[in-house]
Amino acid sequence: MKGSDPQMMDKGWGQVKAGVALIRWSRLASWDAKQGSLVAAEEAVFKLHHKGLHKEFGRLLCWIAFSVGAEYLIKGICLLNGHNLSEKVDVIRVPSPDEDIRDWVSLVIGKDPSICLQDCSFGMLGKTRTHIKYLLEEIQTEERERDLVLAGIDLLTKTIRNRDAHRYVWDVRGLHFHVVEKLFVPAFNILLGSLCEDEVRTHLQEL
């Protein structure tokens, strides 16, 4: 790993740990602690899980968790390899517990400068793709593997993640299960391979 800034390393491991935890929660994949890699789930096992969460929207919840977890994981791996994604952005501050909500609303609507504060952002997943492309070149990944990772990120960003974040589409995710085993899990494991195996086991041992 090329990351050397302790703060960036901490942020990176935090993203990776949260990402793997969400992916595991989705039951679309599990975590092999010994190998330090993800393992695609069997469809029958996944069906039992998502139906147990909610008979109608369980699968949707699982895919949302999987997609968000994937984004955290990808960004964390970038940070741990020295690709600083951090950028300062202006956000609206959350009203304090004792603040009159009507006063707070007036400040927001009036665009009062006091309503804003600076926060750290890692940007959109599509923008992270450029960093991943450079990272794959740095770790001398074979062209076939590079293409698989980048195509996986494109599918996640432009189709699955984007769709689920903006609208609900009925009964579409059942046709997508096979890409977890064929595309996403292999792609994520290629990226995880850029990290030190011992450090992966240490930081993710509680999972």
C-alpha positions as CSV (number, residue, x, y, z in Angstrom):
1,M,0.0,0.0,0.0
2,K,1.2,3.5,-0.8
3,G,-0.8,5.4,1.7
4,S,1.3,7.0,4.4
5,D,-0.8,9.8,5.9
6,P,-2.2,8.2,9.2
7,Q,-5.4,10.1,9.0
8,M,-6.0,9.0,5.4
9,M,-5.2,5.4,6.4
10,D,-7.6,5.5,9.2
11,K,-10.3,6.9,6.9
12,G,-9.5,4.2,4.3
13,W,-9.8,1.3,6.8
14,G,-13.0,2.8,8.1
15,Q,-14.5,2.9,4.6
16,V,-13.3,-0.7,3.8
17,K,-14.6,-2.1,7.1
18,A,-18.0,-0.4,6.7
19,G,-18.1,-1.5,3.0
20,V,-17.5,-5.2,3.8
21,A,-19.9,-5.1,6.7
22,L,-22.7,-3.8,4.5
23,I,-21.9,-6.3,1.7
24,R,-22.1,-9.1,4.3
25,W,-25.4,-7.7,5.7
26,S,-26.9,-7.8,2.2
27,R,-26.2,-11.6,2.2
28,L,-25.3,-11.2,-1.5
29,A,-21.8,-12.1,-0.5
30,S,-20.0,-13.3,2.7
31,W,-16.5,-12.6,4.1
32,D,-13.8,-15.2,4.2
33,A,-11.7,-14.0,7.1
34,K,-8.9,-16.5,6.4
35,Q,-8.5,-15.6,2.7
36,G,-9.3,-12.0,3.2
37,S,-11.8,-12.0,0.4
38,L,-15.5,-11.9,-0.5
39,V,-17.5,-15.0,-1.5
40,A,-20.6,-14.8,-3.6
41,A,-23.7,-16.2,-2.0
42,E,-25.9,-19.1,-3.2
43,E,-29.1,-17.8,-4.6
44,A,-31.3,-20.0,-2.4
45,V,-29.6,-18.8,0.7
46,F,-30.0,-15.2,-0.4
47,K,-33.7,-15.6,-1.1
48,L,-34.4,-16.9,2.4
49,H,-32.6,-13.9,3.8
50,H,-34.2,-11.1,1.8
51,K,-37.7,-12.6,2.2
52,G,-37.1,-12.7,6.0
53,L,-36.3,-9.0,6.0
54,H,-39.4,-8.0,4.1
55,K,-41.7,-10.0,1.9
56,E,-42.0,-7.3,-0.8
57,F,-38.9,-5.0,-0.4
58,G,-36.3,-7.3,1.2
59,R,-34.4,-7.8,-2.0
60,L,-34.4,-4.0,-2.6
61,L,-33.0,-3.4,0.9
62,C,-30.2,-5.9,0.3
63,W,-29.2,-4.5,-3.0
64,I,-29.1,-1.0,-1.6
65,A,-26.9,-2.1,1.2
66,F,-24.7,-4.1,-1.2
67,S,-24.3,-1.0,-3.6
68,V,-23.5,1.4,-0.8
69,G,-21.1,-1.1,0.8
70,A,-19.4,-1.5,-2.6
71,E,-18.9,2.2,-2.9
72,Y,-17.4,2.5,0.6
73,L,-15.1,-0.5,-0.2
74,I,-13.9,0.9,-3.5
75,K,-13.2,4.4,-2.0
76,G,-11.5,2.9,1.0
77,I,-9.1,0.9,-1.2
78,C,-8.3,4.1,-3.1
79,L,-7.4,5.9,0.1
80,L,-5.3,3.0,1.4
81,N,-3.3,3.1,-1.9
82,G,-2.5,6.8,-1.6
83,H,-5.2,8.1,-3.8
84,N,-6.6,11.0,-1.8
85,L,-10.3,11.5,-2.7
86,S,-11.0,14.1,0.0
87,E,-12.5,17.4,-1.1
88,K,-14.1,20.2,0.9
89,V,-17.8,20.8,0.3
90,D,-20.3,23.2,1.7
91,V,-23.2,21.5,3.5
92,I,-26.2,22.8,5.4
93,R,-25.7,22.3,9.1
94,V,-28.2,20.2,11.1
95,P,-30.3,22.3,13.5
96,S,-29.3,22.0,17.1
97,P,-31.7,20.3,19.5
98,D,-32.6,23.6,21.2
99,E,-32.9,25.6,18.0
100,D,-36.3,26.9,16.9
101,I,-36.9,24.9,13.7
102,R,-38.8,27.9,12.2
103,D,-35.7,30.1,12.6
104,W,-33.5,27.3,11.1
105,V,-35.9,27.0,8.1
106,S,-35.7,30.8,7.5
107,L,-31.9,30.7,7.5
108,V,-31.9,27.8,4.9
109,I,-34.5,29.5,2.7
110,G,-32.8,32.8,2.9
111,K,-29.4,31.2,2.1
112,D,-27.9,32.8,5.3
113,P,-24.1,32.1,5.4
114,S,-24.4,30.9,9.0
115,I,-26.4,27.9,7.9
116,C,-23.5,26.4,6.0
117,L,-20.4,24.6,7.2
118,Q,-17.6,22.8,5.4
119,D,-17.4,19.0,5.3
120,C,-15.3,16.4,3.7
121,S,-16.5,14.5,0.7
122,F,-15.0,11.6,-1.2
123,G,-17.0,12.5,-4.3
124,M,-19.2,10.4,-6.5
125,L,-18.4,6.8,-7.4
126,G,-18.1,7.7,-11.1
127,K,-15.4,10.1,-10.3
128,T,-13.6,7.5,-8.3
129,R,-13.3,5.3,-11.4
130,T,-10.4,7.4,-12.6
131,H,-8.5,6.7,-9.5
132,I,-9.3,3.0,-9.8
133,K,-7.9,3.0,-13.3
134,Y,-4.6,4.5,-12.2
135,L,-4.5,2.1,-9.2
136,L,-5.0,-1.0,-11.4
137,E,-2.1,0.2,-13.6
138,E,0.1,0.8,-10.5
139,I,-0.4,-2.7,-9.2
140,Q,0.2,-4.1,-12.7
141,T,-3.1,-5.8,-13.1
142,E,-3.7,-7.8,-16.3
143,E,-5.8,-6.1,-18.9
144,R,-8.6,-8.7,-18.6
145,E,-8.8,-8.0,-14.8
146,R,-8.6,-4.2,-15.3
147,D,-11.5,-4.4,-17.7
148,L,-13.6,-6.5,-15.4
149,V,-13.1,-4.1,-12.5
150,L,-13.9,-1.0,-14.5
151,A,-16.9,-2.6,-16.2
152,G,-18.2,-3.6,-12.8
153,I,-17.9,-0.1,-11.4
154,D,-19.6,1.3,-14.5
155,L,-22.5,-1.2,-14.1
156,L,-22.8,-0.4,-10.4
157,T,-22.6,3.4,-11.0
158,K,-24.7,3.9,-14.1
159,T,-27.4,1.2,-13.6
160,I,-27.8,-0.5,-10.3
161,R,-26.6,2.1,-7.8
162,N,-28.1,5.0,-9.7
163,R,-31.4,3.3,-10.2
164,D,-31.9,2.2,-6.6
165,A,-30.9,5.6,-5.3
166,H,-33.4,7.5,-7.3
167,R,-36.4,5.3,-8.0
168,Y,-38.0,2.0,-7.1
169,V,-38.4,-0.4,-10.0
170,W,-40.5,-3.4,-9.3
171,D,-39.2,-7.0,-9.7
172,V,-35.9,-6.1,-11.6
173,R,-33.3,-7.3,-9.1
174,G,-34.0,-11.0,-9.5
175,L,-32.4,-10.9,-12.9
176,H,-29.2,-9.4,-11.5
177,F,-28.2,-12.0,-9.0
178,H,-25.7,-13.8,-11.3
179,V,-23.5,-10.6,-11.7
180,V,-22.6,-10.8,-8.0
181,E,-20.6,-14.1,-8.6
182,K,-19.5,-13.4,-12.2
183,L,-18.6,-9.7,-11.9
184,F,-18.8,-7.9,-8.6
185,V,-17.2,-10.3,-6.2
186,P,-14.2,-11.0,-8.5
187,A,-13.8,-7.3,-9.2
188,F,-13.8,-6.4,-5.5
189,N,-11.4,-9.2,-4.7
190,I,-9.0,-7.9,-7.3
191,L,-9.0,-4.5,-5.6
192,L,-8.7,-6.1,-2.1
193,G,-5.6,-7.9,-3.5
194,S,-3.8,-4.5,-3.6
195,L,-3.9,-4.4,0.2
196,C,-1.5,-6.1,2.6
197,E,-3.1,-9.5,3.5
198,D,-2.0,-9.3,7.2
199,E,-3.5,-5.8,7.6
200,V,-6.8,-6.9,5.9
201,R,-7.1,-9.7,8.4
202,T,-6.2,-7.4,11.3
203,H,-8.6,-4.6,10.5
204,L,-11.5,-6.9,9.5
205,Q,-11.1,-9.6,12.0
206,E,-14.2,-8.5,14.0
207,L,-16.3,-9.1,10.9
